[in-house]
Amino acid sequence: MAQTKMKKKGANTSLVFTNKMYFFLIPALAFFLIFWIYPVLQLFYYSVTNFNGVNYDFDFVGMKNYIKVLNNGTLTNSMKNTLVYAVITVLLSNVVGLAVAMILNTKIRLKGLFRTCAYFPALFSAIVIGFIWSYVYMPGSGMIASLLSMFGLDGGAFNPLGNYKTALYAIAIVEAWKAFGTTMIIYLAGLQTVDESLLEAGRIDGCTEWQLFRKIKLPLISSTVTINIILSVISGLKAFDYSFIMTNGGPGKSTKTLMFQVYETAFTDMKMGRASAFSVLAFAFIIVITVCMLLYMNKREVEL
């Protein structure tokens, strides 16, 4: 009887303690509601108004903002630029990151130093990197132009940021250069989980290093590949920093991404309602692309 009472008391104490633990969720939940849910709801609300960001005496305009965004061509141009930018950054950052991770996963001298140097660009802010690479790309006196002049080429004609055909590729390379250190670290962590005995068995069977990579390493780090690609896709689709810092959306509209177009509509044109509608469409676009990529990568993981 006494044991039964003690068990009931212990169960009640545990239940009370568990209920009290939910109070610790209140600060995080409040933070989430105030700084994420509420702004998102406001975004949808302002997207159907003519709010200019300053005057709160605005009117309800229904779907007019969405119709104007879809009809004026800015959405199509910015979506195209964003997709091209994302594809370049995803490919470069992951291919280079995986290649460097493969090299640094071998037994080489000063491996720790090389890992630190490879990750170093990821530590700088976008504004610092943007200004550094603006000098690198500078025509005439920039680093690349100076190197071209040393070899007898016309360094003054080298101006990738001033050419609408190359500007988007130039800033995408900068993004990939900054991001490859992060992808390298993640790939390196995945490669270090590969059992060395499997690789030794493959070498005994006569497999080349490429076959070992294709048949053993890549399938075993497929989840790592998925993580890196999804993170790179999301980062690429949210591109704004280098377009703003290095080219200010130019030349023309060649580097105006989705996020840059939202910024320009809101703070240059002072059309916050239309910018909100643009943000909603951009959000839907990013979600669709990300989900499609996630489903495809998960399917590839099963196939591998």
N, C-alpha and C positions, 0 to 999 in steps of 0.2 A: 504493500500500500504506500509505504514511504517512498519507495523507488519510483512508483507511478507518479506521485506528486512532484518528485524532484525532476522527472522527465518533462512533465507538463510545465513546470516552472522554467526549466531550461529552454523549452520550445518557445514559451511566451517571451522570455528575455531575448532570444535570438530574433524573433519576429519584430519586437520593438526596436532592436538595434538595426535590423534591416530597413525598417520604415524610416528611422532617423537618417540613415545613409542617403536617402533620396533628397534630403535637404541640401546635400553638398552639390547636387545637380542644378540647384536654382541659379547660382551666379552664372554658370556656363550657359544655361538655357536662356536666361535673361539677356546675356550678351549676344547670343545667337538671334534671338527675336528682335532686339533693338537694332543691331548693326547688320543683319542680313535679311531677315524676313520682311521687316518694315520698309527698308529701302527698295526691295524688289516690288513690293505691293505699290509703293509710291511711283516706281518706274512705270508700271502698267497704268496707273491712274493718270500720270502726266502725259502719257503717250496719246491719250484721247482728248487733250486740251491744247490750247494755244499759248501755254505758259512760256514766258520768255526768260525765266531764270531770275528775274528781279521783281517784277510787278505781280503781286498775287491776285490782282483783279483780272482773272483770266476766264475764258469761256470754254464750254464743252463743245468739241468739234467732231466727235465720233471718230470715224475711220479715215478722215481726210489726211491726217499725217502719214498713215500707212500707204495710202494711195499715192501721195506725192513722192514718198521715198521710193516706191516701186516704179514710178513712171519717169522720174527725172534722170535716171541712168547712173546716179552716184552709187547706188547699191550694187549694181552689176559690176561696175569698174572696181570698186573696193573689194568685192568678193573675189574677183579674178586675181587682183594683186595679192590678196591674203592667201589664196590657195597656192599661187606660185611661190610666194615667200615661205609658206609652211612646208611645201614639198622640198625646197632647196635646203632649208634648215634641218628638217627631219633626216634627209638623206646624208648630208654632210656630217652633221653632229653624230649620227649613229655609226656611219661607216668609219669615220676617222676615230671616234671613241672606241669602237670595237677593235680596230686595228692596233691602236695604241695600247689598249688593255691586253691584247694578245701578246704584244711585244714585252710589256712590263710584267706579264705573268710568267715569263721565262727567267732563267737564272742568269741575270746580267749584273755587272757591277754598278754601284750607285743607283740601284733600283728605287730606293726611297726618294732620292733627290729628283730623279726623273718623274716620279709620280707627283711630287709636290709641284714641279715646274709645269706639268701638264694640267694640273688642277688650278694653278695660279690665276688664270684669266677669270674663272668663275667667282673669284673673291671680290672683284671690282664691281662698282655700280655701273649701270648702263650709261649714265651721263659721262663718267670718266672714260669708258671705252669708246663712246661715241666721239668725244673730242680727240682722243688719241688716233682713232682710225680716220677722222676727218683730215688730220695732218698726213697720215700715211697715204691717203688718196689724193692729196692736194696736187693740182697740176703745177708743173714747173719746179717748185721747191719742196714738194712732198718726198717721202722716203722712196716710194716706188718710182716716181718720176726722176729722182736723182740717180737711182740705180740704172734706169734706162738710159739716162744721159751719159753715165760712165761707160756704157757699152756702145756709145755712138748712136743711140736711138733718140727720137724726138720726145723727150720727157714732158715738154710743154703741151703736147697733144694728148697726153694721158689725163683724162678727166672723167672717170666713171660716174661720179656723183652728178656731173653736169650734163650727162647724156641720158635722155629718157629711155633709151633702149637698154642701158646697163645699170642704171641707178638702183633698181629694185634688187638685182642680183648682187650688187656691191654691198648693200646693207644686210642682205640675207647671209652673206659670207661672214660678216661681222657677228651676227647672232649665232651662227654655227661655231665660230671660233670661241666665243664665250661659253657656249653650252657643251662643247665636246668634252670638257674636263669632268662635268657632272655625269654625263653618260659613261665616260671611261671608268669612273669610280664604281658605278653600279655594275657595269659589265665585268670589272675586275673582281668584284665581290661574287658574282655568279660563276666566273671561271674557277675561282678558288674552291668552289664546292664540288667540282668535277673530280671523281675518284681517279687517282693516278694509275691505279691498277687496270682500269678499263683502257686507258691510253697505251699502257705497256702491252696489254693483250693485243690491241690493234696493231702496234708496231711489230710484234712477233708474227702476226698474220700477214705482214707485208704492206700495211696501209701507209700511204703517203700522209704528210702533214695536212694537206688539203682534205683528204678523205677522213682523217681523224676529226678535223673541224666540222666537216659536213655531216658525218654519220654519228659522231659521239658528242662533241662539245656543243654544237648548235642545238640539237634536240634537248640536251640537259639544261641549257640556259634559255630555253624558249620563253619561260615566264619572265625572265629578266629582259629579254628582247621586247616582249609585250609592254612591260612597264616603261621602258625607255622610249619606245615609239609613241605610246599614248601621251606621256608627259611632254614629249617634243611636239606632238601634234597640237596639244592644247596651248603650249607656249607660242607656237607659230601662228595659230589662229587668233591669239590675243595680241599680236604684234602692234606696238605703238612707239616704243622708246626711240629706236634708231631712225625711224621714219620722221619723227618729230625733231630729234637732235641734229641729225646729219643732213637732211634734205628738206625738212618742213613740208613734206608731201610732194615735193617737186622732183624733177622738172615737170611742169604741167600737173597731171594727176597720176604720174607713173609710180609713185610710192605711197599713195593714199590707201592705207589699209582700212579695214572695218572700224577698228578702234580710233584711228586717226580721223576718219570721216565723222564719227560720233563726236569727238572732241571739237572738230572744226564747226560742226553744225550747232553745238551747244554754246561754245565760248567765243567763237568768231562771228557766226551769223546771229547769235543770241536767240536761237529757236530751240528752247529746251524741250518743248513738247515734241517737235519733230525728231530731235536727237533721242528722246526716250523711245519713240517708235522705232527709230533706227537701231537702238540698243536691243529692243525686244526681238527684232528680226535677226540681228547678229547673234544674239543668245540662242535662238532657235537653230540657226545655221551651225553654230559651233557644237551644240548638243547633237544634232543629226550626224555631223561628220565624226564626232568622237565616238558615238554609239556604234556607228557602222564600222569604224576602225577597230573598236573593242571586240565586236562580234567576229570580225574577220580574223583578228589576231588570236582570239580564243580558239577558233576553228583550226587555225594553223598549228596551234599548240597540240591539239588532239591528233592532227595528221602526222606531226613530227614524232 
